[in-house]
Amino acid sequence: MKKKEIYLKDIRQGDKVADTFLVAEKNMAFSQKGAPYLTVRLKDKSGETDSKVWENAVELDRGFKKGDIVFIEGRAASYKNALQLSIINIEKIPWAQVNPADYLPAAATDADIMFKEIIDYINKIQNEHLREMLSVFFQDEKNAELFKKAPAAKGFHHIYLGGLLEHTLSVVRLLEKVSQHYPALNKDMLIAGGILHDIGKIYEFKYEGLIDYSDEGRLIGHIVMGVEMINKTIAHLPNFPEQLSLELRHLLLSHHGEFEFGSPKRPKTPEALVVHYIDDLDAKLNAFETFIAGAENDDSDWTPYNRFFERFLYKRK
């Protein structure tokens, strides 16, 4: 495995750079004199930066594509007060030779620790049918490994490896507290629904390279995919009550809340309503925090305009 020596956040103007990076974007363009040049956006877990290939651009362009790991040789310069790399040579490196965690951001907490807490929640579920179903589902090694690794989204919240697990665990923790405040709620259904509400995302995204939608994710989507996965698990549990299955599937199908947000159904049980609001709260709060943390205008107490939230966000003093 090729060891990464330097990260983008540590590169300074004038530094010589010879290391591996992930290609986030690349575009061929032409100067005013008609000479081709290549713009490459490089990425690692510490951030992203633009770079330029001025010489042999057409030839080097043929050797790699967006989503590849490349070894580059070049020098860092400052352009419009931002770091930019001028690349002399660029060569594709097989993903098998690198550690993906060096190039994509990951959850702050170790995935195995978070997954163990999810299993602890499952073991405390009193309804034997829900407990057995969840246990069987996560005893599947592929389900467990993908759940530990998957992001929760491509461009909104928890956009990093382990993001889905981190988001799910946060939702489940909140649901436990809500169940204490509203004891009439079916706590077991809340916890099971919280664990499974986004489970289809383990296949909705591809995340070996850049985080992107899979074909199945674009054509079907994680809500329906998640219900299909649960149906397959329940099919192997002959004594699973039909009413329990019906309410659990409804919870998954309605957790986006409204038709305009891609929800096939709107919540029609108290548990489905609660999971929808807690899911929405956790996702939006993470999106708020991420956008504020990434705001570059340090001379202002406000972020740039956020198109999703349709507002400026206050960074606090």
ChimeraX attribute file (.defattr): number of C-alpha atoms within 10 A of each C-alpha:
attribute: neighborCount
match mode: 1-to-1
recipient: residues
	/A:1	9
	/A:2	13
	/A:3	11
	/A:4	15
	/A:5	9
	/A:6	16
	/A:7	19
	/A:8	17
	/A:9	13
	/A:10	8
	/A:11	17
	/A:12	15
	/A:13	14
	/A:14	13
	/A:15	13
	/A:16	15
	/A:17	21
	/A:18	17
	/A:19	17
	/A:20	27
	/A:21	27
	/A:22	28
	/A:23	23
	/A:24	21
	/A:25	16
	/A:26	19
	/A:27	13
	/A:28	14
	/A:29	13
	/A:30	10
	/A:31	9
	/A:32	7
	/A:33	6
	/A:34	8
	/A:35	11
	/A:36	16
	/A:37	19
	/A:38	21
	/A:39	20
	/A:40	24
	/A:41	20
	/A:42	26
	/A:43	25
	/A:44	24
	/A:45	18
	/A:46	14
	/A:47	14
	/A:48	19
	/A:49	16
	/A:50	18
	/A:51	21
	/A:52	20
	/A:53	22
	/A:54	16
	/A:55	16
	/A:56	13
	/A:57	21
	/A:58	14
	/A:59	8
	/A:60	16
	/A:61	19
	/A:62	8
	/A:63	12
	/A:64	16
	/A:65	17
	/A:66	16
	/A:67	21
	/A:68	20
	/A:69	27
	/A:70	22
	/A:71	16
	/A:72	20
	/A:73	17
	/A:74	20
	/A:75	19
	/A:76	18
	/A:77	18
	/A:78	12
	/A:79	11
	/A:80	6
	/A:81	7
	/A:82	10
	/A:83	19
	/A:84	21
	/A:85	28
	/A:86	21
	/A:87	22
	/A:88	16
	/A:89	16
	/A:90	20
	/A:91	15
	/A:92	18
	/A:93	17
	/A:94	11
	/A:95	17
	/A:96	10
	/A:97	11
	/A:98	17
	/A:99	13
	/A:100	20
	/A:101	13
	/A:102	19
	/A:103	24
	/A:104	21
	/A:105	20
	/A:106	21
	/A:107	19
	/A:108	11
	/A:109	11
	/A:110	12
	/A:111	20
	/A:112	14
	/A:113	10
	/A:114	18
	/A:115	21
	/A:116	11
	/A:117	14
	/A:118	19
	/A:119	15
	/A:120	11
	/A:121	19
	/A:122	21
	/A:123	14
	/A:124	12
	/A:125	18
	/A:126	11
	/A:127	12
	/A:128	13
	/A:129	17
	/A:130	23
	/A:131	19
	/A:132	16
	/A:133	19
	/A:134	21
	/A:135	14
	/A:136	14
	/A:137	18
	/A:138	17
	/A:139	11
	/A:140	10
	/A:141	10
	/A:142	12
	/A:143	15
	/A:144	15
	/A:145	15
	/A:146	19
	/A:147	27
	/A:148	23
	/A:149	20
	/A:150	28
	/A:151	31
	/A:152	27
	/A:153	20
	/A:154	16
	/A:155	12
	/A:156	15
	/A:157	22
	/A:158	26
	/A:159	22
	/A:160	24
	/A:161	27
	/A:162	27
	/A:163	25
	/A:164	26
	/A:165	28
	/A:166	24
	/A:167	23
	/A:168	26
	/A:169	20
	/A:170	18
	/A:171	26
	/A:172	23
	/A:173	16
	/A:174	18
	/A:175	22
	/A:176	16
	/A:177	11
	/A:178	17
	/A:179	18
	/A:180	11
	/A:181	10
	/A:182	10
	/A:183	9
	/A:184	9
	/A:185	16
	/A:186	12
	/A:187	21
	/A:188	21
	/A:189	20
	/A:190	25
	/A:191	27
	/A:192	21
	/A:193	27
	/A:194	31
	/A:195	22
	/A:196	21
	/A:197	28
	/A:198	24
	/A:199	27
	/A:200	23
	/A:201	24
	/A:202	26
	/A:203	21
	/A:204	27
	/A:205	24
	/A:206	18
	/A:207	22
	/A:208	15
	/A:209	17
	/A:210	20
	/A:211	20
	/A:212	18
	/A:213	18
	/A:214	16
	/A:215	13
	/A:216	13
	/A:217	20
	/A:218	12
	/A:219	10
	/A:220	13
	/A:221	19
	/A:222	23
	/A:223	24
	/A:224	17
	/A:225	21
	/A:226	22
	/A:227	22
	/A:228	14
	/A:229	15
	/A:230	21
	/A:231	14
	/A:232	11
	/A:233	14
	/A:234	22
	/A:235	10
	/A:236	11
	/A:237	14
	/A:238	7
	/A:239	9
	/A:240	16
	/A:241	12
	/A:242	10
	/A:243	9
	/A:244	13
	/A:245	16
	/A:246	10
	/A:247	17
	/A:248	22
	/A:249	22
	/A:250	21
	/A:251	32
	/A:252	29
	/A:253	24
	/A:254	24
	/A:255	30
	/A:256	25
	/A:257	23
	/A:258	14
	/A:259	11
	/A:260	8
	/A:261	9
	/A:262	14
	/A:263	17
	/A:264	18
	/A:265	16
	/A:266	18
	/A:267	22
	/A:268	13
	/A:269	13
	/A:270	14
	/A:271	25
	/A:272	27
	/A:273	18
	/A:274	20
	/A:275	29
	/A:276	24
	/A:277	15
	/A:278	19
	/A:279	23
	/A:280	15
	/A:281	14
	/A:282	18
	/A:283	20
	/A:284	16
	/A:285	12
	/A:286	16
	/A:287	19
	/A:288	18
	/A:289	13
	/A:290	15
	/A:291	18
	/A:292	20
	/A:293	11
	/A:294	10
	/A:295	15
	/A:296	11
	/A:297	10
	/A:298	9
	/A:299	6
	/A:300	13
	/A:301	13
	/A:302	16
	/A:303	19
	/A:304	15
	/A:305	11
	/A:306	13
	/A:307	8
	/A:308	8
	/A:309	11
	/A:310	8
	/A:311	11
	/A:312	13
	/A:313	18
	/A:314	13
	/A:315	16
	/A:316	8
	/A:317	6
